[in-house]
Amino acid sequence: MRRADGQSTVEVIGLLPLLLAVGLGVFGFLSAGAAREAASGAAEAGAVALLQGRDARAAARSALPGWPRRRTRITVAGRRVTVAVTPSGPFGARLRATVSADAGSSASTSPLHSSSGGRQ
């Protein structure tokens, strides 16, 4: 009979790259979900600021939690606020969250409406 000493160690070492890849994938998708939530809240805060006659870009930026502030692009076009947040991690650019919120056609009409999209 052959000895099996060290067999489990070899199997664990063989699985480490797969476990690392799965872990990075899970981290990437969790980071993308957090980026989408942050972008959604910021876009809605910007649209509400437009309805109140305040600076939409400043309101959207202040609605963001700490980590995505430096990874965010905020665009105000008319009555629409678009916020794009790039999550951290190796797949960040591919998992960018872009969310738009519309403040309506004028300040006295149309309630806040938001829509979202995936990558840009």
C-alpha positions as a printed NumPy array, in Angstrom:
array([[  0.   ,   0.   ,   0.   ],
       [  1.052,   3.539,  -0.653],
       [  1.206,   6.086,   2.09 ],
       [ -1.326,   8.941,   2.027],
       [  0.551,  11.311,   4.313],
       [  0.169,  14.865,   3.097],
       [ -2.61 ,  14.07 ,   0.634],
       [ -5.091,  16.453,   2.274],
       [ -2.475,  19.229,   2.294],
       [ -1.965,  18.841,  -1.437],
       [ -5.726,  18.935,  -2.024],
       [ -6.145,  22.107,   0.045],
       [ -3.272,  23.812,  -1.769],
       [ -4.866,  22.82 ,  -5.068],
       [ -8.188,  24.397,  -4.045],
       [ -6.701,  27.697,  -2.806],
       [ -6.789,  29.445,  -6.222],
       [-10.446,  28.471,  -6.669],
       [-11.338,  29.666,  -3.177],
       [ -9.518,  32.946,  -3.819],
       [-11.372,  33.498,  -7.112],
       [-14.748,  32.795,  -5.504],
       [-13.926,  35.125,  -2.611],
       [-12.941,  37.948,  -4.979],
       [-16.132,  37.444,  -6.968],
       [-18.322,  37.595,  -3.875],
       [-16.485,  40.716,  -2.675],
       [-16.961,  42.342,  -6.081],
       [-20.705,  41.734,  -6.206],
       [-21.23 ,  42.87 ,  -2.609],
       [-19.252,  46.013,  -3.381],
       [-21.374,  46.595,  -6.509],
       [-24.574,  46.283,  -4.451],
       [-23.299,  48.813,  -1.941],
       [-22.347,  51.164,  -4.784],
       [-25.847,  50.871,  -6.265],
       [-27.466,  51.701,  -2.92 ],
       [-25.182,  54.698,  -2.44 ],
       [-25.852,  55.961,  -5.976],
       [-29.608,  55.563,  -5.551],
       [-29.731,  57.559,  -2.34 ],
       [-27.491,  60.286,  -3.744],
       [-29.513,  60.648,  -6.958],
       [-32.762,  60.964,  -5.04 ],
       [-31.216,  63.512,  -2.652],
       [-30.065,  65.537,  -5.655],
       [-33.518,  65.461,  -7.252],
       [-35.165,  66.528,  -3.989],
       [-32.669,  69.402,  -3.78 ],
       [-33.713,  70.476,  -7.282],
       [-37.351,  70.49 ,  -6.182],
       [-36.402,  72.666,  -3.204],
       [-34.31 ,  75.046,  -5.326],
       [-30.975,  73.985,  -3.795],
       [-27.716,  72.806,  -5.374],
       [-28.375,  69.261,  -6.588],
       [-24.721,  68.302,  -7.007],
       [-23.83 ,  69.344,  -3.452],
       [-26.879,  67.571,  -2.024],
       [-26.069,  64.354,  -3.899],
       [-22.434,  64.431,  -2.775],
       [-23.373,  65.045,   0.858],
       [-25.836,  62.119,   0.753],
       [-23.013,  59.707,  -0.079],
       [-21.353,  57.75 ,   2.717],
       [-17.592,  58.15 ,   3.124],
       [-16.082,  55.542,   0.82 ],
       [-17.794,  56.254,  -2.525],
       [-17.318,  60.045,  -2.509],
       [-14.028,  59.867,  -4.367],
       [-15.345,  57.211,  -6.767],
       [-18.465,  59.111,  -7.858],
       [-19.438,  61.151, -10.884],
       [-22.51 ,  63.377, -10.507],
       [-24.217,  64.914, -13.534],
       [-27.11 ,  67.367, -13.446],
       [-28.872,  67.86 , -16.77 ],
       [-32.001,  69.959, -16.535],
       [-34.24 ,  68.317, -13.921],
       [-32.395,  64.958, -13.981],
       [-29.614,  63.991, -11.576],
       [-27.401,  61.061, -12.564],
       [-24.972,  59.513, -10.11 ],
       [-22.381,  56.922, -11.159],
       [-20.472,  55.119,  -8.39 ],
       [-17.58 ,  52.797,  -9.19 ],
       [-17.152,  50.095,  -6.543],
       [-13.741,  49.136,  -5.262],
       [-12.087,  45.879,  -6.152],
       [-10.657,  44.264,  -9.259],
       [-13.966,  44.379, -11.187],
       [-14.944,  47.919, -10.142],
       [-15.048,  49.516, -13.587],
       [-17.186,  46.699, -14.988],
       [-19.66 ,  46.802, -12.082],
       [-20.241,  50.587, -12.041],
       [-23.665,  51.55 , -10.698],
       [-25.423,  54.376, -12.538],
       [-28.704,  55.72 , -11.154],
       [-30.815,  58.665, -12.328],
       [-33.548,  60.539, -10.522],
       [-35.887,  62.969, -12.244],
       [-37.335,  65.974, -10.405],
       [-40.094,  66.405, -13.001],
       [-40.625,  68.984, -15.718],
       [-41.015,  71.907, -13.294],
       [-40.831,  72.528,  -9.575],
       [-44.624,  72.482,  -9.176],
       [-45.402,  69.319, -11.161],
       [-44.519,  65.679, -11.358],
       [-43.317,  63.748,  -8.298],
       [-39.839,  62.399,  -7.951],
       [-39.186,  59.527, -10.346],
       [-36.043,  57.456, -10.349],
       [-34.672,  54.917, -12.749],
       [-31.469,  52.963, -12.766],
       [-29.149,  51.229, -15.109],
       [-26.147,  48.972, -14.958],
       [-22.815,  49.63 , -16.535],
       [-22.07 ,  52.656, -18.624]])
